[in-house]
Amino acid sequence: MAYIKLQSACVLALSLGMTALAQASAPLATEYGCVNCHGVNPRGEAPSFELLAAKMSKYQGDEAGLSEKVVKYRTGEPLEHIDAHERISAATATVLLRWLAEGGK
């Protein structure tokens, strides 16, 4: 019985953690330095968050397409290899790209 309660508590904690992660996309963009290149004054040829959100909108509700985009994002395809993109975890990249697909606000 104690095992079941512990297991339930772990599932609840993970669920709450994932919810918090999903709601923390704008702070994640700051934490991971995304704003340095894609913020108010985009660096070099980096697209702004607004442009990225417009491009990513086609993936809203398309988990398979989003997953494929996450892989490309992290491996540098079709763009040049960007160290910051390659260092980010798949889970965090998924949250950030989903945030952009939903408008990036």
N, CA, C and O atoms as a Tinker XYZ file with bonds, in Angstrom:
   420  protein
     1  N      0.820000   -1.192000    0.000000    73     2
     2  CA     0.000000    0.000000    0.000000    64     1     3
     3  C      0.868000    1.262000    0.000000    63     2     4     5
     4  O      0.576000    2.227000   -0.706000    81     3
     5  N      1.935000    1.240000    0.798000    73     3     6
     6  CA     2.837000    2.397000    0.852000    64     5     7
     7  C      3.483000    2.619000   -0.509000    63     6     8     9
     8  O      3.696000    3.759000   -0.922000    81     7
     9  N      3.800000    1.513000   -1.216000    73     7    10
    10  CA     4.408000    1.611000   -2.536000    64     9    11
    11  C      3.460000    2.316000   -3.513000    63    10    12    13
    12  O      3.889000    3.163000   -4.296000    81    11
    13  N      2.190000    1.968000   -3.465000    73    11    14
    14  CA     1.193000    2.563000   -4.358000    64    13    15
    15  C      1.060000    4.051000   -4.072000    63    14    16    17
    16  O      0.970000    4.850000   -5.003000    81    15
    17  N      1.048000    4.435000   -2.803000    73    15    18
    18  CA     0.961000    5.858000   -2.456000    64    17    19
    19  C      2.188000    6.603000   -2.948000    63    18    20    21
    20  O      2.070000    7.714000   -3.466000    81    19
    21  N      3.365000    6.008000   -2.795000    73    19    22
    22  CA     4.596000    6.633000   -3.254000    64    21    23
    23  C      4.587000    6.765000   -4.769000    63    22    24    25
    24  O      4.972000    7.800000   -5.314000    81    23
    25  N      4.146000    5.714000   -5.442000    73    23    26
    26  CA     4.073000    5.738000   -6.902000    64    25    27
    27  C      3.100000    6.828000   -7.361000    63    26    28    29
    28  O      3.399000    7.563000   -8.302000    81    27
    29  N      1.959000    6.937000   -6.718000    73    27    30
    30  CA     0.968000    7.958000   -7.069000    64    29    31
    31  C      1.525000    9.350000   -6.833000    63    30    32    33
    32  O      1.304000   10.259000   -7.634000    81    31
    33  N      2.249000    9.516000   -5.732000    73    31    34
    34  CA     2.853000   10.816000   -5.424000    64    33    35
    35  C      3.885000   11.194000   -6.486000    63    34    36    37
    36  O      3.975000   12.357000   -6.878000    81    35
    37  N      4.658000   10.220000   -6.951000    73    35    38
    38  CA     5.660000   10.481000   -7.992000    64    37    39
    39  C      4.994000   10.870000   -9.306000    63    38    40    41
    40  O      5.444000   11.798000   -9.979000    81    39
    41  N      3.930000   10.172000   -9.672000    73    39    42
    42  CA     3.202000   10.498000  -10.898000    64    41    43
    43  C      2.626000   11.904000  -10.812000    63    42    44    45
    44  O      2.699000   12.665000  -11.776000    81    43
    45  N      2.058000   12.250000   -9.673000    73    43    46
    46  CA     1.495000   13.581000   -9.480000    64    45    47
    47  C      2.590000   14.633000   -9.566000    63    46    48    49
    48  O      2.405000   15.660000  -10.219000    81    47
    49  N      3.711000   14.402000   -8.929000    73    47    50
    50  CA     4.818000   15.361000   -8.951000    64    49    51
    51  C      5.340000   15.559000  -10.370000    63    50    52    53
    52  O      5.619000   16.688000  -10.774000    81    51
    53  N      5.475000   14.474000  -11.131000    73    51    54
    54  CA     5.930000   14.584000  -12.512000    64    53    55
    55  C      4.920000   15.341000  -13.360000    63    54    56    57
    56  O      5.302000   16.158000  -14.198000    81    55
    57  N      3.646000   15.080000  -13.152000    73    55    58
    58  CA     2.604000   15.774000  -13.902000    64    57    59
    59  C      2.632000   17.265000  -13.610000    63    58    60    61
    60  O      2.544000   18.085000  -14.524000    81    59
    61  N      2.754000   17.609000  -12.350000    73    59    62
    62  CA     2.811000   19.023000  -11.977000    64    61    63
    63  C      4.063000   19.673000  -12.532000    63    62    64    65
    64  O      4.031000   20.820000  -12.978000    81    63
    65  N      5.157000   18.946000  -12.506000    73    63    66
    66  CA     6.411000   19.466000  -13.043000    64    65    67
    67  C      6.315000   19.716000  -14.536000    63    66    68    69
    68  O      6.792000   20.745000  -15.015000    81    67
    69  N      5.715000   18.809000  -15.279000    73    67    70
    70  CA     5.551000   18.985000  -16.713000    64    69    71
    71  C      4.605000   20.143000  -17.011000    63    70    72    73
    72  O      4.820000   20.883000  -17.971000    81    71
    73  N      3.568000   20.305000  -16.206000    73    71    74
    74  CA     2.661000   21.430000  -16.389000    64    73    75
    75  C      3.404000   22.738000  -16.170000    63    74    76    77
    76  O      3.257000   23.680000  -16.949000    81    75
    77  N      4.198000   22.795000  -15.117000    73    75    78
    78  CA     4.978000   24.002000  -14.841000    64    77    79
    79  C      5.956000   24.272000  -15.972000    63    78    80    81
    80  O      6.140000   25.422000  -16.370000    81    79
    81  N      6.588000   23.222000  -16.496000    73    79    82
    82  CA     7.531000   23.375000  -17.596000    64    81    83
    83  C      6.809000   23.909000  -18.826000    63    82    84    85
    84  O      7.315000   24.807000  -19.499000    81    83
    85  N      5.650000   23.374000  -19.123000    73    83    86
    86  CA     4.898000   23.807000  -20.293000    64    85    87
    87  C      4.451000   25.253000  -20.179000    63    86    88    89
    88  O      4.357000   25.950000  -21.189000    81    87
    89  N      4.179000   25.711000  -18.982000    73    87    90
    90  CA     3.733000   27.087000  -18.779000    64    89    91
    91  C      4.892000   28.062000  -18.662000    63    90    92    93
    92  O      4.679000   29.274000  -18.615000    81    91
    93  N      6.097000   27.560000  -18.614000    73    91    94
    94  CA     7.255000   28.402000  -18.377000    64    93    95
    95  C      8.037000   28.669000  -19.658000    63    94    96    97
    96  O      9.247000   28.888000  -19.591000    81    95
    97  N      7.403000   28.657000  -20.800000    73    95    98
    98  CA     8.120000   28.767000  -22.055000    64    97    99
    99  C      8.805000   30.109000  -22.256000    63    98   100   101
   100  O      9.956000   30.139000  -22.693000    81    99
   101  N      8.140000   31.222000  -21.953000    73    99   102
   102  CA     8.789000   32.524000  -22.080000    64   101   103
   103  C      9.979000   32.627000  -21.129000    63   102   104   105
   104  O     11.044000   33.083000  -21.546000    81   103
   105  N      9.838000   32.220000  -19.861000    73   103   106
   106  CA    11.012000   32.216000  -18.988000    64   105   107
   107  C     12.097000   31.250000  -19.473000    63   106   108   109
   108  O     13.285000   31.526000  -19.302000    81   107
   109  N     11.707000   30.128000  -20.073000    73   107   110
   110  CA    12.702000   29.200000  -20.619000    64   109   111
   111  C     13.477000   29.864000  -21.757000    63   110   112   113
   112  O     14.689000   29.683000  -21.873000    81   111
   113  N     12.789000   30.621000  -22.583000    73   111   114
   114  CA    13.453000   31.322000  -23.682000    64   113   115
   115  C     14.496000   32.296000  -23.148000    63   114   116   117
   116  O     15.539000   32.498000  -23.770000    81   115
   117  N     14.222000   32.886000  -22.021000    73   115   118
   118  CA    15.190000   33.773000  -21.375000    64   117   119
   119  C     16.308000   32.956000  -20.745000    63   118   120   121
   120  O     17.487000   33.261000  -20.925000    81   119
   121  N     15.935000   31.918000  -20.006000    73   119   122
   122  CA    16.916000   31.086000  -19.308000    64   121   123
   123  C     17.923000   30.456000  -20.265000    63   122   124   125
   124  O     19.113000   30.395000  -19.953000    81   123
   125  N     17.469000   29.992000  -21.412000    73   123   126
   126  CA    18.351000   29.319000  -22.363000    64   125   127
   127  C     19.001000   30.285000  -23.353000    63   126   128   129
   128  O     19.713000   29.851000  -24.259000    81   127
   129  N     18.767000   31.575000  -23.194000    73   127   130
   130  CA    19.431000   32.569000  -24.027000    64   129   131
   131  C     18.800000   32.786000  -25.393000    63   130   132   133
   132  O     19.390000   33.453000  -26.243000    81   131
   133  N     17.624000   32.241000  -25.617000    73   131   134
   134  CA    16.962000   32.402000  -26.910000    64   133   135
   135  C     16.738000   33.879000  -27.233000    63   134   136   137
   136  O     16.849000   34.301000  -28.384000    81   135
   137  N     16.423000   34.652000  -26.198000    73   135   138
   138  CA    16.150000   36.076000  -26.395000    64   137   139
   139  C     17.381000   36.832000  -26.877000    63   138   140   141
   140  O     17.259000   37.895000  -27.485000    81   139
   141  N     18.559000   36.291000  -26.611000    73   139   142
   142  CA    19.789000   36.965000  -27.056000    64   141   143
   143  C     19.852000   37.069000  -28.571000    63   142   144   145
   144  O     20.363000   38.056000  -29.099000    81   143
   145  N     19.347000   36.077000  -29.272000    73   143   146
   146  CA    19.376000   36.085000  -30.738000    64   145   147
   147  C     18.018000   36.381000  -31.366000    63   146   148   149
   148  O     17.952000   36.974000  -32.443000    81   147
   149  N     16.932000   35.976000  -30.704000    73   147   150
   150  CA    15.608000   36.068000  -31.312000    64   149   151
   151  C     14.692000   37.085000  -30.645000    63   150   152   153
   152  O     13.513000   37.179000  -30.989000    81   151
   153  N     15.225000   37.847000  -29.691000    73   151   154
   154  CA    14.419000   38.797000  -28.914000    64   153   155
   155  C     14.050000   40.048000  -29.682000    63   154   156   157
   156  O     13.941000   40.031000  -30.908000    81   155
   157  N     13.859000   41.131000  -28.952000    73   155   158
   158  CA    13.400000   42.403000  -29.516000    64   157   159
   159  C     14.311000   42.873000  -30.649000    63   158   160   161
   160  O     13.829000   43.335000  -31.684000    81   159
   161  N     15.596000   42.760000  -30.461000    73   159   162
   162  CA    16.565000   43.134000  -31.495000    64   161   163
   163  C     17.320000   41.878000  -31.939000    63   162   164   165
   164  O     18.389000   41.579000  -31.408000    81   163
   165  N     16.766000   41.138000  -32.917000    73   163   166
   166  CA    17.404000   39.890000  -33.334000    64   165   167
   167  C     18.859000   40.102000  -33.761000    63   166   168   169
   168  O     19.216000   41.109000  -34.372000    81   167
   169  N     19.673000   39.120000  -33.418000    73   167   170
   170  CA    21.105000   39.177000  -33.728000    64   169   171
   171  C     21.355000   38.668000  -35.144000    63   170   172   173
   172  O     20.883000   37.595000  -35.521000    81   171
   173  N     22.095000   39.441000  -35.913000    73   171   174
   174  CA    22.458000   39.029000  -37.271000    64   173   175
   175  C     21.238000   38.692000  -38.098000    63   174   176   177
   176  O     20.312000   39.493000  -38.222000    81   175
   177  N     21.248000   37.502000  -38.660000    73   175   178
   178  CA    20.141000   37.054000  -39.503000    64   177   179
   179  C     19.143000   36.186000  -38.751000    63   178   180   181
   180  O     18.279000   35.558000  -39.363000    81   179
   181  N     19.258000   36.148000  -37.432000    73   179   182
   182  CA    18.336000   35.333000  -36.636000    64   181   183
   183  C     16.922000   35.891000  -36.751000    63   182   184   185
   184  O     16.720000   37.099000  -36.630000    81   183
   185  N     15.940000   35.015000  -36.985000    73   183   186
   186  CA    14.556000   35.487000  -37.059000    64   185   187
   187  C     14.031000   35.857000  -35.670000    63   186   188   189
   188  O     14.451000   35.286000  -34.663000    81   187
   189  N     13.120000   36.806000  -35.634000    73   187   190
   190  CA    12.505000   37.220000  -34.369000    64   189   191
   191  C     11.545000   36.138000  -33.884000    63   190   192   193
   192  O     11.159000   35.252000  -34.647000    81   191
   193  N     11.163000   36.215000  -32.612000    73   191   194
   194  CA    10.179000   35.282000  -32.073000    64   193   195
   195  C      8.879000   35.361000  -32.873000    63   194   196   197
   196  O      8.234000   34.339000  -33.110000    81   195
   197  N      8.493000   36.564000  -33.290000    73   195   198
   198  CA     7.247000   36.736000  -34.042000    64   197   199
   199  C      7.306000   35.965000  -35.368000    63   198   200   201
   200  O      6.349000   35.288000  -35.744000    81   199
   201  N      8.438000   36.076000  -36.068000    73   199   202
   202  CA     8.591000   35.365000  -37.328000    64   201   203
   203  C      8.638000   33.852000  -37.093000    63   202   204   205
   204  O      8.031000   33.083000  -37.838000    81   203
   205  N      9.356000   33.437000  -36.060000    73   203   206
   206  CA     9.411000   32.014000  -35.739000    64   205   207
   207  C      8.026000   31.473000  -35.392000    63   206   208   209
   208  O      7.653000   30.381000  -35.820000    81   207
   209  N      7.266000   32.248000  -34.612000    73   207   210
   210  CA     5.913000   31.815000  -34.235000    64   209   211
   211  C      5.026000   31.672000  -35.475000    63   210   212   213
   212  O      4.239000   30.731000  -35.576000    81   211
   213  N      5.159000   32.606000  -36.411000    73   211   214
   214  CA     4.361000   32.525000  -37.643000    64   213   215
   215  C      4.719000   31.265000  -38.432000    63   214   216   217
   216  O      3.837000   30.586000  -38.957000    81   215
   217  N      6.018000   30.954000  -38.515000    73   215   218
   218  CA     6.455000   29.758000  -39.243000    64   217   219
   219  C      6.058000   28.476000  -38.514000    63   218   220   221
   220  O      5.712000   27.478000  -39.147000    81   219
   221  N      6.107000   28.507000  -37.188000    73   219   222
   222  CA     5.806000   27.314000  -36.393000    64   221   223
   223  C      4.310000   27.082000  -36.234000    63   222   224   225
   224  O      3.907000   26.000000  -35.808000    81   223
   225  N      3.488000   28.047000  -36.558000    73   223   226
   226  CA     2.037000   27.912000  -36.342000    64   225   227
   227  C      1.453000   26.703000  -37.061000    63   226   228   229
   228  O      0.438000   26.159000  -36.627000    81   227
   229  N      2.072000   26.280000  -38.145000    73   227   230
   230  CA     1.550000   25.115000  -38.880000    64   229   231
   231  C      1.704000   23.819000  -38.083000    63   230   232   233
   232  O      1.087000   22.810000  -38.425000    81   231
   233  N      2.512000   23.835000  -37.033000    73   231   234
   234  CA     2.709000   22.641000  -36.201000    64   233   235
   235  C      1.792000   22.612000  -34.978000    63   234   236   237
   236  O      1.849000   21.671000  -34.187000    81   235
   237  N      0.951000   23.629000  -34.819000    73   235   238
   238  CA     0.045000   23.662000  -33.672000    64   237   239
   239  C     -0.895000   22.468000  -33.747000    63   238   240   241
   240  O     -1.637000   22.306000  -34.716000    81   239
   241  N     -0.853000   21.630000  -32.708000    73   239   242
   242  CA    -1.686000   20.437000  -32.648000    64   241   243
   243  C     -1.146000   19.251000  -33.441000    63   242   244   245
   244  O     -1.776000   18.193000  -33.470000    81   243
   245  N      0.003000   19.408000  -34.079000    73   243   246
   246  CA     0.604000   18.344000  -34.883000    64   245   247
   247  C      1.835000   17.819000  -34.139000    63   246   248   249
   248  O      2.959000   18.250000  -34.396000    81   247
   249  N      1.608000   16.890000  -33.223000    73   247   250
   250  CA     2.705000   16.387000  -32.382000    64   249   251
   251  C      3.777000   15.671000  -33.197000    63   250   252   253
   252  O      4.962000   15.782000  -32.885000    81   251
   253  N      3.378000   14.934000  -34.240000    73   251   254
   254  CA     4.360000   14.235000  -35.071000    64   253   255
   255  C      5.236000   15.241000  -35.817000    63   254   256   257
   256  O      6.457000   15.089000  -35.870000    81   255
   257  N      4.623000   16.247000  -36.380000    73   255   258
   258  CA     5.374000   17.286000  -37.088000    64   257   259
   259  C      6.273000   18.063000  -36.144000    63   258   260   261
   260  O      7.405000   18.401000  -36.492000    81   259
   261  N      5.769000   18.346000  -34.949000    73   259   262
   262  CA     6.551000   19.067000  -33.945000    64   261   263
   263  C      7.757000   18.234000  -33.523000    63   262   264   265
   264  O      8.860000   18.764000  -33.387000    81   263
   265  N      7.555000   16.945000  -33.316000    73   263   266
   266  CA     8.664000   16.061000  -32.930000    64   265   267
   267  C      9.740000   16.035000  -34.009000    63   266   268   269
   268  O     10.933000   16.049000  -33.706000    81   267
   269  N      9.317000   15.998000  -35.258000    73   267   270
   270  CA    10.270000   16.016000  -36.370000    64   269   271
   271  C     11.039000   17.334000  -36.396000    63   270   272   273
   272  O     12.245000   17.356000  -36.641000    81   271
   273  N     10.337000   18.411000  -36.145000    73   271   274
   274  CA    10.967000   19.742000  -36.125000    64   273   275
   275  C     11.977000   19.843000  -34.982000    63   274   276   277
   276  O     13.033000   20.455000  -35.143000    81   275
   277  N     11.663000   19.251000  -33.835000    73   275   278
   278  CA    12.581000   19.262000  -32.691000    64   277   279
   279  C     13.896000   18.582000  -33.062000    63   278   280   281
   280  O     14.971000   19.079000  -32.727000    81   279
   281  N     13.810000   17.450000  -33.749000    73   279   282
   282  CA    15.020000   16.731000  -34.159000    64   281   283
   283  C     15.848000   17.609000  -35.100000    63   282   284   285
   284  O     17.062000   17.725000  -34.934000    81   283
   285  N     15.204000   18.218000  -36.072000    73   283   286
   286  CA    15.920000   19.082000  -37.018000    64   285   287
   287  C     16.526000   20.291000  -36.306000    63   286   288   289
   288  O     17.657000   20.686000  -36.593000    81   287
   289  N     15.784000   20.862000  -35.398000    73   287   290
   290  CA    16.250000   22.025000  -34.626000    64   289   291
   291  C     17.519000   21.687000  -33.855000    63   290   292   293
   292  O     18.473000   22.466000  -33.840000    81   291
   293  N     17.522000   20.524000  -33.217000    73   291   294
   294  CA    18.656000   20.143000  -32.374000    64   293   295
   295  C     19.859000   19.665000  -33.174000    63   294   296   297
   296  O     20.976000   19.676000  -32.656000    81   295
   297  N     19.668000   19.249000  -34.413000    73   295   298
   298  CA    20.783000   18.761000  -35.221000    64   297   299
   299  C     21.271000   19.791000  -36.228000    63   298   300   301
   300  O     22.215000   19.525000  -36.972000    81   299
   301  N     20.652000   20.950000  -36.264000    73   299   302
   302  CA    21.111000   22.013000  -37.146000    64   301   303
   303  C     20.535000   21.982000  -38.547000    63   302   304   305
   304  O     20.979000   22.742000  -39.407000    81   303
   305  N     19.559000   21.124000  -38.801000    73   303   306
   306  CA    18.947000   21.079000  -40.128000    64   305   307
   307  C     17.714000   21.963000  -40.147000    63   306   308   309
   308  O     17.027000   22.008000  -39.126000    81   307
   309  N     17.390000   22.633000  -41.161000    73   307   310
   310  CA    18.170000   22.875000  -42.372000    64   309   311
   311  C     19.142000   24.042000  -42.196000    63   310   312   313
   312  O     19.825000   24.433000  -43.143000    81   311
   313  N     19.201000   24.582000  -41.014000    73   311   314
   314  CA    20.081000   25.719000  -40.729000    64   313   315
   315  C     21.505000   25.260000  -40.497000    63   314   316   317
   316  O     21.807000   24.067000  -40.501000    81   315
   317  N     22.357000   26.223000  -40.299000    73   315   318
   318  CA    23.712000   25.891000  -39.872000    64   317   319
   319  C     23.661000   25.364000  -38.450000    63   318   320   321
   320  O     22.682000   25.570000  -37.733000    81   319
   321  N     24.708000   24.694000  -38.058000    73   319   322
   322  CA    24.737000   24.167000  -36.691000    64   321   323
   323  C     24.892000   25.320000  -35.707000    63   322   324   325
   324  O     25.799000   26.143000  -35.831000    81   323
   325  N     23.998000   25.365000  -34.733000    73   323   326
   326  CA    24.003000   26.412000  -33.719000    64   325   327
   327  C     24.190000   25.722000  -32.378000    63   326   328   329
   328  O     23.326000   24.967000  -31.932000    81   327
   329  N     25.323000   25.986000  -31.738000    73   327   330
   330  CA    25.665000   25.297000  -30.489000    64   329   331
   331  C     24.546000   25.354000  -29.458000    63   330   332   333
   332  O     24.239000   24.346000  -28.823000    81   331
   333  N     23.936000   26.522000  -29.285000    73   331   334
   334  CA    22.875000   26.666000  -28.277000    64   333   335
   335  C     21.704000   25.741000  -28.581000    63   334   336   337
   336  O     21.098000   25.193000  -27.660000    81   335
   337  N     21.380000   25.560000  -29.843000    73   335   338
   338  CA    20.282000   24.667000  -30.224000    64   337   339
   339  C     20.654000   23.212000  -29.954000    63   338   340   341
   340  O     19.823000   22.426000  -29.500000    81   339
   341  N     21.889000   22.865000  -30.231000    73   339   342
   342  CA    22.325000   21.484000  -30.089000    64   341   343
   343  C     22.500000   21.062000  -28.632000    63   342   344   345
   344  O     22.408000   19.876000  -28.315000    81   343
   345  N     22.750000   22.025000  -27.746000    73   343   346
   346  CA    22.944000   21.711000  -26.327000    64   345   347
   347  C     21.639000   21.543000  -25.561000    63   346   348   349
   348  O     21.633000   20.944000  -24.486000    81   347
   349  N     20.563000   22.048000  -26.079000    73   347   350
   350  CA    19.284000   22.018000  -25.366000    64   349   351
   351  C     18.702000   20.592000  -25.417000    63   350   352   353
   352  O     18.852000   19.889000  -26.416000    81   351
   353  N     18.047000   20.185000  -24.344000    73   351   354
   354  CA    17.464000   18.840000  -24.309000    64   353   355
   355  C     16.258000   18.756000  -25.247000    63   354   356   357
   356  O     15.645000   19.769000  -25.586000    81   355
   357  N     15.936000   17.542000  -25.653000    73   355   358
   358  CA    14.773000   17.334000  -26.519000    64   357   359
   359  C     13.493000   17.791000  -25.832000    63   358   360   361
   360  O     12.614000   18.366000  -26.474000    81   359
   361  N     13.382000   17.540000  -24.527000    73   359   362
   362  CA    12.174000   17.940000  -23.784000    64   361   363
   363  C     12.018000   19.459000  -23.763000    63   362   364   365
   364  O     10.925000   19.979000  -23.983000    81   363
   365  N     13.103000   20.156000  -23.502000    73   363   366
   366  CA    13.043000   21.621000  -23.458000    64   365   367
   367  C     12.792000   22.184000  -24.852000    63   366   368   369
   368  O     12.012000   23.123000  -25.009000    81   367
   369  N     13.445000   21.622000  -25.860000    73   367   370
   370  CA    13.219000   22.074000  -27.233000    64   369   371
   371  C     11.764000   21.880000  -27.634000    63   370   372   373
   372  O     11.184000   22.730000  -28.310000    81   371
   373  N     11.179000   20.770000  -27.221000    73   371   374
   374  CA     9.771000   20.511000  -27.522000    64   373   375
   375  C      8.878000   21.570000  -26.885000    63   374   376   377
   376  O      7.959000   22.081000  -27.525000    81   375
   377  N      9.147000   21.895000  -25.639000    73   375   378
   378  CA     8.354000   22.920000  -24.947000    64   377   379
   379  C      8.488000   24.259000  -25.654000    63   378   380   381
   380  O      7.491000   24.942000  -25.887000    81   379
   381  N      9.708000   24.637000  -25.996000    73   379   382
   382  CA     9.924000   25.927000  -26.647000    64   381   383
   383  C      9.297000   25.981000  -28.041000    63   382   384   385
   384  O      8.685000   26.986000  -28.404000    81   383
   385  N      9.441000   24.924000  -28.814000    73   383   386
   386  CA     8.858000   24.928000  -30.152000    64   385   387
   387  C      7.331000   24.858000  -30.097000    63   386   388   389
   388  O      6.658000   25.459000  -30.934000    81   387
   389  N      6.783000   24.140000  -29.131000    73   387   390
   390  CA     5.331000   24.117000  -28.970000    64   389   391
   391  C      4.838000   25.515000  -28.591000    63   390   392   393
   392  O      3.804000   25.971000  -29.079000    81   391
   393  N      5.589000   26.188000  -27.716000    73   391   394
   394  CA     5.263000   27.564000  -27.314000    64   393   395
   395  C      5.220000   28.464000  -28.540000    63   394   396   397
   396  O      4.305000   29.274000  -28.685000    81   395
   397  N      6.202000   28.327000  -29.418000    73   395   398
   398  CA     6.210000   29.131000  -30.640000    64   397   399
   399  C      5.044000   28.759000  -31.539000    63   398   400   401
   400  O      4.412000   29.641000  -32.121000    81   399
   401  N      4.747000   27.466000  -31.667000    73   399   402
   402  CA     3.630000   27.029000  -32.514000    64   401   403
   403  C      2.305000   27.585000  -32.012000    63   402   404   405
   404  O      1.371000   27.787000  -32.788000    81   403
   405  N      2.231000   27.833000  -30.702000    73   403   406
   406  CA     1.006000   28.376000  -30.108000    64   405   407
   407  C      1.021000   29.900000  -30.043000    63   406   408   409
   408  O      0.165000   30.499000  -29.392000    81   407
   409  N      1.975000   30.523000  -30.704000    73   407   410
   410  CA     1.998000   31.982000  -30.785000    64   409   411
   411  C      3.159000   32.645000  -30.070000    63   410   412   413
   412  O      3.403000   33.833000  -30.283000    81   411
   413  N      3.878000   31.927000  -29.235000    73   411   414
   414  CA     5.053000   32.478000  -28.578000    64   413   415
   415  C      4.789000   33.625000  -27.627000    63   414   416   417
   416  O      5.626000   34.515000  -27.477000    81   415
   417  N      3.644000   33.614000  -26.989000    73   415   418
   418  CA     3.326000   34.723000  -26.068000    64   417   419
   419  C      3.201000   34.214000  -24.653000    63   418   420
   420  O      2.938000   34.994000  -23.738000    81   419
